[in-house]
Amino acid sequence: MRIILAPMEGVVDDLMRDILSEINPFDLLVTEFVRVVDQLLPEKVFHRLCPELLNQGNTPSGTPVRVQLLGQEPGWMAENAMRAIELGSHGVDANFGCPAKTVNRSKGGAVLLQYPDSIHDIVRAMRQAVPENQPVTAKIRLGYEDKSLFMENALAVYEAGASELAIHARSKTDGYRPPAYWEYITEVRQRLPIPVIANGEIWNSEDAERCMAVTGCDSLMIGRGAISLPNLADTIKTGATPYTWLQTLDLMLGYTQRELSGRKSDYYPARIKQWFSYLNRQYPEADELFRSLRVHKTTQDIVRALEQARLAMN
């Protein structure tokens, strides 16, 4: 089986990919999307979102990374796909699932699920531009306002020549509300001869087993679950014991040190609180600590609260 870390805009950046790939046997990580409009983007844009390109497309621990593109114009998507490959990306992915209003208003992301022909043309252009030995993949939801075109969109991706397809088992309108409709993925997997990757509502190893049983997929993509339980991929793939709260707190302190020494240190208060909002699902202790963190505005106060919480566990 394969475990792939989902692209999560504003959440899974290169530091988070580095941290999670150190403690999990991920087979592949996918970047936040590179927004393509009407030009071939300069190399610095790709390097900013995917500095792993400077390491042959791998994290420091050796996990391959794939650049994801989001756009609606086939020609420019193709040119930027080729640039990503030339810079060292392990294949290239097309985003047809982002539900953000700002993206959808500019005809990118999930809004394209209303137009299977457009999806086909974009993937086809990317496939024709990229060398055959490099994967061209896509990530979709089950639809935009409803799921009526789920099979048409899946077929559009396949017939355009994609190597594999990841499906988030909800529509754009569903957002992230449970449940995930895995049974739709089952239909697609039975119809398409290319690998299909299941995504949605995988929070623990039991969920992963149920998802694979329902869909028949042997490849899973995990997103929010990987942030809620930091070693989720390891528990799924090797049967490892889920991280304790102590292990997770130590991980967050390590993340803190690295974040504060990096280029995004100004964003640390918002980012650590964001991570806590995911950890709350797995750890009651995170919810309790988050209540105190929410009132802190400065980095110093937040770090002090984390360190005090860690000392109290000795």
C-alpha positions in Angstrom: 0.0 0.0 0.0 1.0 3.6 -0.4 0.3 6.6 2.0 0.4 10.1 0.5 0.3 13.3 2.4 -2.4 15.6 0.9 -1.8 19.1 -0.2 -3.3 21.4 2.4 -3.2 25.1 1.5 -1.8 27.2 4.4 -1.2 24.2 6.6 1.3 21.7 5.1 4.3 23.8 4.0 7.9 22.6 3.6 8.6 22.7 7.4 5.5 20.6 8.1 6.4 18.2 5.3 9.9 17.9 6.7 8.7 17.2 10.3 6.0 14.7 9.2 8.2 12.8 6.8 10.8 12.4 9.5 8.4 10.3 11.7 6.3 8.6 9.0 6.9 6.3 6.1 5.1 8.4 3.5 5.5 7.3 -0.1 4.9 10.8 -1.5 4.1 14.4 -0.3 2.2 16.9 -2.4 2.8 20.6 -2.1 0.4 23.4 -1.5 -0.8 24.6 -5.0 1.2 26.9 -7.2 -1.3 29.3 -8.7 -1.1 29.5 -12.5 -2.8 32.3 -14.4 -1.4 33.6 -17.6 2.4 33.2 -17.5 5.3 30.8 -17.1 6.2 31.4 -13.4 9.8 32.2 -12.4 11.8 29.5 -10.7 11.8 31.4 -7.4 8.0 30.8 -7.1 8.5 27.1 -7.3 11.4 27.2 -4.9 9.5 29.3 -2.4 6.6 26.8 -2.2 8.8 23.7 -2.7 12.4 24.3 -1.5 12.8 20.5 -1.7 13.4 21.1 -5.4 16.9 22.2 -4.3 17.4 18.7 -2.8 16.5 16.7 -5.9 12.8 17.0 -5.1 13.1 15.2 -1.7 12.6 16.2 1.9 15.8 16.0 4.1 14.7 12.5 5.2 14.4 11.4 1.5 10.7 11.4 0.9 9.8 12.5 -2.7 7.7 15.6 -3.2 5.4 16.4 -6.0 4.4 20.0 -7.1 0.7 20.7 -7.4 -0.5 23.3 -9.9 -3.9 25.1 -9.9 -5.2 26.9 -12.9 -7.7 26.9 -15.7 -5.7 27.6 -18.9 -4.3 24.4 -20.5 -1.4 26.0 -22.2 0.0 27.8 -19.2 -0.7 24.8 -17.0 1.4 22.7 -19.4 4.3 25.1 -19.5 4.4 25.4 -15.7 4.1 21.6 -15.4 7.2 21.2 -17.5 9.0 23.8 -15.4 8.2 21.9 -12.2 9.6 18.7 -13.7 12.7 20.5 -14.9 13.3 21.8 -11.4 13.1 18.4 -9.9 9.5 17.6 -9.0 8.6 14.0 -8.8 5.8 14.2 -11.3 3.2 17.0 -11.3 -0.3 17.2 -9.9 -3.4 19.2 -11.0 -5.7 20.6 -8.4 -9.5 20.3 -9.2 -10.6 20.1 -5.6 -9.8 23.4 -3.8 -13.1 24.8 -2.4 -11.8 28.3 -1.5 -14.1 31.0 -2.8 -11.3 33.2 -4.0 -9.9 30.4 -6.1 -13.3 29.3 -7.4 -14.2 32.9 -8.4 -11.2 32.9 -10.7 -12.2 29.6 -12.3 -9.7 27.5 -10.5 -9.9 24.5 -8.2 -13.3 22.8 -7.6 -15.3 25.1 -9.8 -13.9 23.2 -12.8 -15.7 20.1 -11.6 -18.7 21.6 -13.4 -16.8 21.3 -16.7 -15.3 17.9 -17.4 -14.1 19.0 -20.9 -12.0 21.7 -19.3 -10.5 19.2 -16.9 -9.7 16.9 -19.8 -8.0 19.7 -21.7 -5.9 20.8 -18.8 -4.7 17.3 -17.9 -4.1 16.4 -21.6 -2.0 19.5 -22.1 0.1 18.7 -19.0 0.5 15.1 -20.1 1.7 16.1 -23.6 4.2 18.6 -22.1 5.7 16.3 -19.5 8.1 13.4 -20.3 6.4 10.0 -20.3 8.5 8.7 -17.5 7.1 11.4 -15.1 3.7 11.0 -13.6 0.9 13.5 -14.3 -1.8 13.2 -11.7 -4.9 15.0 -10.5 -6.9 15.4 -7.4 -10.7 16.0 -7.6 -13.7 16.1 -5.3 -16.9 14.2 -6.2 -18.4 17.4 -7.6 -19.2 21.0 -7.1 -22.7 21.6 -5.9 -23.7 17.9 -6.2 -22.1 14.6 -7.3 -23.8 14.1 -10.6 -20.6 14.5 -12.7 -18.3 12.4 -10.5 -17.8 9.7 -13.1 -17.5 12.1 -16.0 -14.8 14.0 -14.2 -12.9 10.9 -13.3 -13.1 9.6 -16.9 -12.0 13.0 -18.1 -8.8 12.8 -16.1 -8.1 9.2 -17.2 -8.9 9.8 -20.9 -6.6 12.8 -20.9 -3.7 10.4 -20.0 -3.2 10.9 -16.3 -1.1 8.4 -14.4 -3.4 8.2 -11.4 -6.3 10.0 -9.7 -6.8 11.0 -6.1 -10.4 11.5 -5.0 -11.6 13.5 -2.0 -14.9 11.7 -1.3 -17.0 14.9 -0.9 -18.3 17.6 -3.1 -17.3 21.2 -2.8 -20.7 22.0 -1.2 -20.0 19.2 1.4 -16.9 21.0 2.4 -15.2 19.0 5.1 -18.3 17.8 6.9 -18.6 14.1 7.6 -19.3 11.6 6.2 -16.9 10.9 3.3 -18.8 9.1 0.5 -16.2 6.4 -0.1 -18.7 4.3 -2.1 -18.3 6.7 -5.1 -14.6 6.0 -5.1 -15.4 2.3 -5.3 -17.3 2.9 -8.6 -14.5 4.9 -10.0 -11.8 2.4 -9.1 -13.9 -0.4 -10.7 -14.2 1.7 -13.9 -10.7 3.1 -14.3 -7.6 1.1 -15.1 -5.3 3.6 -13.5 -4.5 3.7 -9.8 -7.2 5.5 -7.7 -6.2 7.1 -4.4 -8.9 7.4 -1.7 -9.0 10.5 0.5 -11.4 11.8 3.2 -12.3 11.1 6.9 -9.2 9.0 7.6 -8.4 9.8 11.2 -6.9 6.5 12.5 -5.7 3.1 11.3 -9.2 1.7 11.7 -10.6 4.3 9.3 -7.9 3.5 6.9 -8.8 -0.2 7.0 -12.5 0.5 6.5 -11.7 2.9 3.6 -9.6 0.3 1.8 -12.3 -2.3 2.4 -15.0 -0.1 1.0 -13.1 1.3 -2.0 -10.7 -1.5 -2.8 -8.0 1.1 -3.1 -4.5 0.2 -1.9 -3.4 3.9 -1.9 -4.6 6.4 0.6 -4.2 10.2 0.9 -4.4 11.7 4.3 -4.7 15.4 5.2 -6.3 16.7 8.4 -5.8 13.3 10.1 -2.1 13.6 9.6 -2.0 16.9 11.5 -4.4 15.6 14.2 -2.3 12.5 14.9 1.3 13.3 13.8 2.3 9.7 13.2 -0.9 8.6 11.6 0.8 7.3 8.4 3.1 5.1 10.6 0.2 3.6 12.5 -1.6 2.8 9.2 1.4 1.4 7.4 3.4 -0.4 10.1 1.0 -0.7 13.0 2.9 1.7 15.1 1.4 2.9 18.4 -0.2 6.3 18.1 1.8 9.2 19.5 1.1 10.0 23.1 0.4 13.6 24.1 3.9 13.8 25.6 5.5 12.8 22.3 3.2 15.2 20.4 4.1 18.1 22.7 7.8 17.4 22.3 7.2 17.4 18.5 5.5 20.8 18.7 8.4 22.2 20.8 10.8 21.0 18.2 8.6 22.5 15.5 8.6 25.8 17.4 12.4 26.0 17.5 12.6 25.4 13.8 9.8 27.7 12.9 11.2 30.6 14.9 14.6 30.2 13.2 13.0 30.2 9.7 11.6 32.7 7.3 8.0 32.4 8.6 8.7 33.2 12.2 6.3 36.2 12.2 3.5 33.8 11.5 4.3 31.5 14.3 1.5 32.5 16.7 -1.2 31.9 14.1 0.4 28.7 12.8 0.8 27.0 16.2 -2.8 27.8 17.1 -3.9 26.4 13.8 -2.1 23.2 14.6 -3.8 23.0 18.0 -7.1 23.3 16.3 -6.4 20.0 14.6 -4.8 18.3 17.6 -7.9 18.9 19.6 -9.6 16.0 17.9 -7.1 13.5 19.0 -5.9 14.8 22.4 -8.0 16.2 25.2 -4.9 17.7 26.6 -4.5 19.8 23.5 -7.9 21.3 24.0 -7.1 22.3 27.5 -3.8 23.8 26.6 -5.3 25.6 23.6 -7.7 27.5 25.9 -4.7 29.2 27.5 -2.8 29.7 24.2 -5.7 31.5 22.6 -5.4 34.5 24.9 -1.7 34.9 24.2 -0.7 37.3 21.4 3.1 37.2 21.5 5.5 34.4 20.5 7.2 34.6 23.8 4.0 34.0 25.8 3.0 31.1 23.6 6.5 29.4 23.8 6.5 29.9 27.6 3.1 28.2 27.9 4.2 25.3 25.8 7.4 24.9 27.9 5.5 25.1 31.2 3.0 22.4 29.9 6.0 20.2 29.1 7.6 20.8 32.5 4.4 19.9 34.3 4.6 16.4 32.7 7.9 15.6 34.2 
